[in-house]
Amino acid sequence: MEFLTEHEQLAQWLLHYGSFALFGLLALGIVALPIPDESLMVLSGVLMYKGSLEIAPTLVAAYAGSITGITISYVIGRTVGKYVVRRFGGWFGVTADKVRLVHDWFAHLGKWALFFGCFIPGVRHLTGLIGGSIALEYHYFALFAYAGAILWASTFLSMGYFFGNYWIDVLEWAEIYMDEIVLVAVAGFLLYLLYRK
């Protein structure tokens, strides 16, 4: 029942404030506040399907919110990243182990970690921060992180839109199996890279 209550509250925000709520919630969620980003996107897709949210403003809000959130993370990382993570990271679940994990992703995958990091809960919240704190040039950051954010938003909006009749099942499925979906996608991409090499 807690699952339904959480999503009913998100739906009320979206219905009342529309695209502004989606933009704000995504921007804050990607900066690392505890907002269920994937569920928010699927729910927005469902509301687009039902005609409760207009398609064009919702897409713009989703893309802009994702890009804004990851850009804020990058700027924080670029300016005061290491201090902020050390001092306040624990308040938001950003531990030294998580930072090390994302840093290792950058070491092994380079800029592609920004692209695929959007699809991994927990990692998504740190990619901009780590990218900024290791002084990754902005144009590289923007190219890979923004492309990943747009693909991520499109994927989850599409899930809600095209499976609108089954929205509760889709939301539950997205939350339960997200890690497995991401692992399969990343493994497939890595196998493709190995094959190409």
N, C-alpha and C positions, 0 to 999 in steps of 0.2 A: 504494500500500500504506500510505503514511503516513496517508491519509484514513481507511482502515479501522481502523488502530491507534488513532487519536485517538478515534474513536467507540466502539470497543470499551472503551477506558478509561473514557469517560463512562458507558457502559452498566454497567460493573462498579461504579462509584460509585453509580449510581442503584439497581442491584439490591441492593447491600449496605446502603446507608444510606437508601434510599427517598426520601420526601418531604423529609427533612432535608437531604439532599445537593442536591436540586433547589432548595430555598429558598436555601441558602448559596451555591451556584454562581451562581444568578441575581443575588442581592444583590451579590455581589462582581463579577460580570461587568458589571453595569450601572454600578457605580462606576468601571469602566474597566480592570479586570484582563483580561488576554487569554484570555477564555473564549468559545468559539463559542456565543453565546446561541441563535441560531436553530436550530442543529444540536441543541443540548441540548433545546430545546422539542420539535422534531420527534421526536427519539429518545424523549423522555418519552411523547409521544403513541403511538408505536409500542408501547412497553412497557405502556401502558394497554390498547391494543387486544389485546395478547397475554395480558393478565391478570396480568402481572408486577408492575404498579403498580396500586393501587386508584384509581379515578377521582376520588372526592371529595377525599381527601388530596392527590392530585397537583394538582388544580385549585387548591385552597387554597394549596399551597406555591408554585405558579407565580405566582398573583396576588400573594401576600404577598411573595415574593422580588423580583418586579419593582417593586412599590410601595416596598418597603424600600430597594432599591438606588437608585431615583430620588429618594427622600426623603433618603437620606444625601448624595447629590450636591447636592441643594438646600441642605441644612444647611451643607455645606462651602462652597458658593458664597456663602451668606448671611453666614457668619462670616469665613472666611479665603480666599475664592475667588480673588481676584486674586493674592494672594501665593503660594498653593499652585500655581496654574497656571504662574506665572512661574518659581517655584523648582523644582517637581518634575514639571511636565507632560510634559517631554521623556522622562522615564523610562517613561511609559505611552503615549507616542505622541500626547499632547495638545499640539499645536503652536499657536503664535499664529495661524496661518492657519486652523486648524480652529475655534478659538474665535471668530475674526472671522466665519467662515462661519455658525456657529450664531447669533451676535449679529445678523447680517444677516437670518437667517430670522426672528428675533423682530421685527426692525424691519418686515419686509414682511408677515408672517403673524400677528403678535401671538401671542396665546395658542394659536392653532391649531398653531403650531410645536411646542408641547409635545405635542399630540395626535399629529400625524403624524411628529414626530421619532423616536418609538419605533420606527418601521418602517425607519429609515435607519441602517445600521451606521456607527458613528463619531459621528453626530449624536446618537443615542440616549444615548451616554455623556456628552454635554456639555449636554443640554437642562436637566437639573436644576441643574447647576453654574452655567450662565449665568443661568437663571431666578432662582437665589438671589443671584448676584453683581449682578444689576440690580435687586434688592430687589422682585421681583414678589410681590405679596401672596399669602400662603399659600393662602387659599381659592380663588383663581383658579388657582394652580399645581396644587393638589390636584384640582380639578375636571377640568382638561384633561389633566394628566400621568397621573393615575390611570386615567382613562377610556381613554387611549391605551395604557397599559401592559396593561390588562385585555384590550382588543381585540387587541393584539399577541400576548399569551400565548395567547389563545383561538385565534387564526388558526394559529399554528404547532403548537399541541397538536392541533388539528383535522386539520392536514395529516398528522401522524404517525398519528393514530387512524384516519382514514378511508381512508388509503392504506397501511395497515399491511403489506399483502402486498408492497408495493414499497418498503420503507423505505430501502434503499441508494440506489435511484434518486431518491427524494424528498429525501434528505439531500444528495446531489450536486446535484440540480436547485436546491434552495433556496440552496446556497452559490454556484453558478455564476450564476444568474439573479436573485439578490436585488436588485441595483441596478436592473435593468430593470423588475422588478415594482413596486418602490417608485416609480420615476420615472413609470411609467404611472398608478399610483394617485394620486400627487400631482398630475400634470398633469390627470387627470380631475377631481379635486376643484377645482383652480384654474379650470378651464374652467366647472365648475358655478357657482363663485362669481362669475365674470365674467358668466355668463348671468343669474344672479339679480340682479346689479347693473344 
